[in-house]
């Protein structure tokens, strides 16, 4: 309610004279510059900074506890409940805050490239650069589609509105709140644009399983013969590098759905990390950063406005947002057939997982639910302790439903379409981090190439004693000894000790799924 006790709604807000709907890229760039929201770089991209928040704020993300959805949501640290009353009060305050702005920017478009399943969305932005970000990241409508566009979900983003935790029922000044009944995402107190992208991903993760569609946090590409590959992996596993292949066309780099008809991209653009970006290592991303692209928190030379991608002064999480069309080798429609191969990527700093192994359906479901990689706790005089990291379905922060729901859907689709699944370790070999060395990238590429070409479908394998994984005895272009981790260690006993240590961590992590009554070994987990 506002100060006189009268409810103010979104329709009234969007009836004002200060509303700009679906401006073109040049118009939005002009707005960004005239409003001093960003600067033009030497390549023509917009560079904006996000202030205090240079990444997502997962502890400030809430879902409204509503009767129609309460029994479906997997409540907990990821999906924190908030009351309808708290949401409604904040919603009113945000609308009144935006009502007084000189300009508001509205994007109307879609999430989901497949027209049969796409979600019409609307985004209301306080900042022009945020609206440009949405224009590039979501699917842009044609003029004809705009005439009949009726949004089914709306993001209302008010970065300069800061909550008062003592009054508003939040933990901090920042909030990202989803109401499935009102079909609203309410964002305030943060300028980080990625919150908008990931909010819609979370919504798709809730809605699509009800239609029998598996939402996935993965990249996808298509080979010359029409064969489709999916790449899952957490940060640092090489997902972007390994899925970018000049011989294969990109479907998308981050979010996809798998329907009865095949795979489709959720997005119309890419949101790529660009710390240490070079043309030599990632030419597609480097060359995509041009007019209309948005650089987030990238440091520029004051005079030349050239980006210094090695400078992490503002954050390690520097980002570039650009439309898929900025990349040459893409599937323009964003829609393709069923996967032939699925690659789970992990960077195992313990140095004990095989560089490539074949997974049966149950193992695929287990490793999907586990979502394992490892991160380094920090280095002091060359001594480090790797830490196991688990993120269910390789995207835990974005799952409104229980991980088992997605894992069972994956298992069913693997059966239906006879998909080959592989676990690929891009981490360490010959010892843990600090002792061994990182897996050779050419070897990893050779293994993935063999997997995607079907060369490993019927090869001889040997079963790993601890993890139960089937390891190919031979892969073209890779020394046979490299394929079996124990043979790369100087001390086999040290290998066994470290492997058992990691296997125990898998067991401990899986305990949080106990309510699913799943037996870890029957479900495809490590054998000890």
C-alpha positions, 0 to 999 in steps of 0.5 A: 500500500502507498502512503494514502493506503491505495494499492498501486500495480504494475499496469499503472506503472507501465501506463506512464509517459516515462516508459520506453519499450523494446528500444533498438540496440543503438537507441539503448547505447545512446541512452546508456551514454547520455545517462552516464551509466557506462562508457564506450570501449575501443571495440564499441561495446558498453562497459558498465560497473556494478558497484558493491555487488559483482556477482550473485547474492544467493543469500538474498534470494527468496521464493514466496511461500504460496499455497499453489507451490509450497509443496513443490518447492525444495525449501532450504538454503537455496530456496529460502521462503518469504511470506506473501505479506513481506513480498507484497509490501516490498513490491509496492515500495519498488513500484512507487520508487520506479514511478518517480523515475524520469525513464523506465526501460521495458524489454518484451521477449522470450525464454526458450528458443522452441516456440512450443515451450517458450516463456513470454517474459517482460523486464522492467528496468531502471537502468538502460544498460540493464535493458541492453543486457536483457535485449542481448541475453534473452530471445528477441521478438520479431515486430510481428511477435511483439504485436501479440506478445503477452508476458507470462512472467515479469522481472521488475528490477530496481537497483537503487531501491535498497531494503531496510532489513529491520522493516522489510523482512530481508537479511540485507539491502538486497533482495531477489524474490520470486512469486510464482502466483503473481508471476513476478521476479522482484530485484532490488539493491544490486546492480549485478545484471546476472541476477535477471538472467539466472532468475528466469533460468530458475523459473524455467527450472520450475515450470518445464519439468511439469511439461516433461521437459528437463531444464539443464545448466549446460552448453550444447553443440552440434557436429557435422553429421547432426550429432548433438553433445551436451557439456555439464561442468562447474566453473574452472572445469573447461566447459566453455573451452571444450564446447567451443569447437570450430568443427561443431556449431554452438546451440548455446553456452549455458541453459537448455531444455530437453523435450520430447522433440530434442534440445533447445536453448533458453537464451538468445545470447551468451554471458561469458567470463572474460577474466584473462580473455585472449583472442588466441585462447577464445577467439569467438568470445574475444571477437564477439565483444563489439558494438551492442555488447555489454562488458561488466566490471572490466577495467579499461585504459582511461585514454584508449578505452581498451579492455584489460582482461587480465586486470581483476581489480574490480572482480575476478567475475568480469563478464561479457554479454552479447547476442549469439549472432555475434558468433559465426558458427551457431545453430541460428534457430537454437533448436536441434535433435536429441543428444548423442553424447553427454559430457560431465566435466570435473576438475579433480584436484585430488588427481584420482578420477580417470581422465575419461570414463563411461557411465551407465544410466545409474552412474550418470544420475549419481554424478549428475546429482553430485555435480562434483569438482574441486576448488583450491583453498589457496596457496602458501609457499606452494602448499595447497589443500584441494576442497571437494565442491558439490553442486547438484545437477551442476546448478544447485543455486537455480533448482526450485525442485528437489535434485532427484526430480531432475536426475530421474528425468535425465535417467529416463531420457538417457534410456529413451534415446540411448545416450552415451554418457562420459565423465571427463576429468580436466583436473590433475594427474600423477598426484594431487594439486601441488604434486601432479600436473594438470591434464594435458588439454590436447589429450582431453580434446582427443578423448572428447573427440573420440567420445563424440565421434562414437569411437568409445561406444564399444571399446574395451574398458577396465573397471576402477576398483574404488569409483566403479567407473569403466575406463577405456583401455585405449583412446586414439591420441592418448597414451594408455597409461594416462587413462588409468590414474593409479599408473600415473602416480609414483606411489600406488598406495598414496593414490589409493589413500587419496582416492578413498578420501575422495570416495568418502566425500562423495558418500558424505555429500550424498547423505543430504539426499537420504530422504530419497531412499537412494542406495549410493552404490546401487545408484552408481556411486563409489564402491567404498 
